[in-house]
Amino acid sequence: MVDAVVTVFLEKLFNVLVQEGGVLLGFKDQFKKLQNDLKYMQSFFKDAERLKRKDESLKCTLADMRELVYEAEDILADCQLLSNSSGKLLEDYSPTKVPAKYQMGKRIGEINEKINSIKNNISSFLGPLQPVHGNVEEEGPPRWSSPVYDHTQVVGLERDTRKLKDWLSQSDSSGILSIGVVGMGGLGKTTVAQTVFNDKDIDLRFEKRIWVSVSQKFNEEQIMRSILRYLGDTNIGDNHGDLLRRINQYLLGKRFLIVLDDVWSEDTSWWVRIYEGLPKGNGSCIIVTSRIEEVTRKMRVQEARIHRPQVLNEGHSWSLFCNVAFAETHGECTSTELESVGKEIVSKCRGLPLAIKAVGGMMLCKPPYYHEWRRIADHFRDELGVEDNSVMASLQCSYDELPPYLKSCFLSLSIYPEDCEISKDQLVRWWIGEGFVPVRNGRLATEASEDCFSGLTNRCLVEVVEWDYNGKISTCKVHDMVRDQVIKIAADDAFSGLSAAHCRHLGLTTDMEEKQMVTSKKMRALVSTSKSGEVNKIATCIGNKLCDFRYLRVLDLSKSIFGVLLADLLCKVGGLKHLTCFNLSNTHPLTQVPQTLEKLHNLQILDLSYCQSLRSLPAFVMTFKNLVVLDVSHCGSLELLPRGLGMLSHLQVLLGFKPARLESEGSRISELRNLSDLRILELQLTRADEIDDAETDALTGLRKMQILTISCFNSFESDKLISKLEKVCPPSQLHELSLKFYPGKISPKWLNPVSLPMLRYLSLCGGNLRQLSRGFWGNDETSWRIEGLKLDSLSNLNVEWEMIQGVMPSLKTVHACWSPELIAFPIEGIGFRGGVWKKSDRNN
């Protein structure tokens, strides 16, 4: 991935040379020479990445180049560190700095010589180089800022799902019916099971539905805890016997469906014990998916109930490919030239849905030109000659064709365990912290990082697990075959892997032992990768080695329990001066941020969300002028932020902001006026004196703000607070608005299509709302442009669907629940007031 490493380095160097060249400590000429040599070689790297798999000497050359560029990036970071907080150079003759400067200058000179030597020898591999003109890596983030392909679409599996539904409907009350779905990887076994699992008729038939991803590495206790989490029980205590008894109690007298997805182990004794503890009768069912037929037989599946999905036929294969590759035109191919080469590509996928979606996603993100599609078809053919596996060949081809800035983003998926639900926020914040995201022409890093995430979803390299009414993905996962491929590439390129001497990225798991910690001093990121519902206990593993990771950029300790060791650990974190992303979300028992973190001036991301015991934030946090994201949401004991919020001029995301009251010493809402880059704001208001009359316009001038959440949970003096809120008008360009626990009976007057003409998504949750203001309904000349609407827990709101539909002609998605007074809303499934409804027709 030398092209990705070079791209990240050149992006950082470009920004330093343009914005703060003075911090280069007299090495500016050497860095500019390095920049020119690397730019000169960029055209070579893409082809070299592919050729290195066949040429060992080229592979070694690129590995040397990668390590040299990484080292140059570390020297660049040290140069920035050796400048003081005001941006001026430290005294050149400081006795403690001269030796360090001398060594850096000597080393950057040596790196230049070695890279120049590589440049001169490259022609022996690919012939004369063609220099790249203009700025480094001009290709921007993906073409779309949101997912284009609808991942819920299923093609060619109708007979499979109908067959399974028929079997499920035939279950009797005497025992538990067991069904098996068996086939090779990438065939669509999980898709078939998911389609049945989420079917409306199945939802109505079974009182409890439970999905368990088993995977290759598991234990019996993990399976039982996974079942309990699906039943809403997150208790982390109890022994093996108690877990099984609790499962029995939850399911007793219920008709249930349990899906055990991707079972590998032929030792099924674990399942025998769990099966014996399940209540029998009531027509309950088990579905097992596996690549190994013998596994399903050992799990009590009879031959008559084993289903073996077949590969897609030619028509279904082409239809699935079109749905992905031509998603922008709703699955229609309008070019006969592209159709001919597209069908050639599809034929090489051999009817395997995973391969078809991977190449379709790749083509979606390519220009619709015949010569480009022809080149991809030839590339895919070459990869098939090496792999002889259409899925792995398509995934390798997809990786090769990623723009360099997306390769690092994709390889970050390699550190997560099998079937792990991955938080999008965790990913994109990591990418920002390590500089994977290219930011040019005034683009905000948070926006560009989400575009990169969409680049992976549109290429079908990640699978969507959960998304909200606004179409935004909150969690994702990686197919096991994609994961196999990304782990292989990441290990080859020393991106991650427990055994790699130069490993730079490591996932921290629940069961990790100290001896598994990679001792590489080149570590860039340590990231908590606990599965949903699990809690890390990793203090012992990293505590003794944290000081070794001098160049660590990202430290994510989220969802961890440390006990008395937390204070000692945080003291060591204070020495990680290159740290840019620090995540302590849902960490216990964090009560305060220690003074030892004051030196982390490079921080761009600070996530303290869900730290319920956190009582205060130290004043020095307001001196972190590089902060892009500050997340203190769901911190119930945190009453305010220290004064000085307005100094964080680069802040783009601020979550959980509680303005200080008039007599307090914390940050007032008026300080938001200085945050001109603020894009996402979550504002928590409880009292009227948190907003002075002179501060009601604090949000109006924030021209980059797109998403605003105003929460009034546990509000006091409601009438006074309502009066103040009426005057706090959001900026007119707002794209998404969420009002939570609004204390008024009538919605604020500024909630209307004239004041918020660009609003696309609106969420109203909780509170006392009984009716919407007159202005909300617009007039003959104005109407909402809203596409997604959420109405949740509004027990008194009386609204008719016909009126909503009339004033929101662009509405595509409605989420309505726990709102009994909603009238005539279209409900999916059974006829009750409240529920979820999604319009599938894009044209409606």
Summary of the structure (lengths in Angstrom):
residues: 844
radius of gyration: 28.2
end to end distance: 43.9
largest distance: 87.0
contacts: 2811
relative contact order: 0.06
helix: 42%
strand: 15%
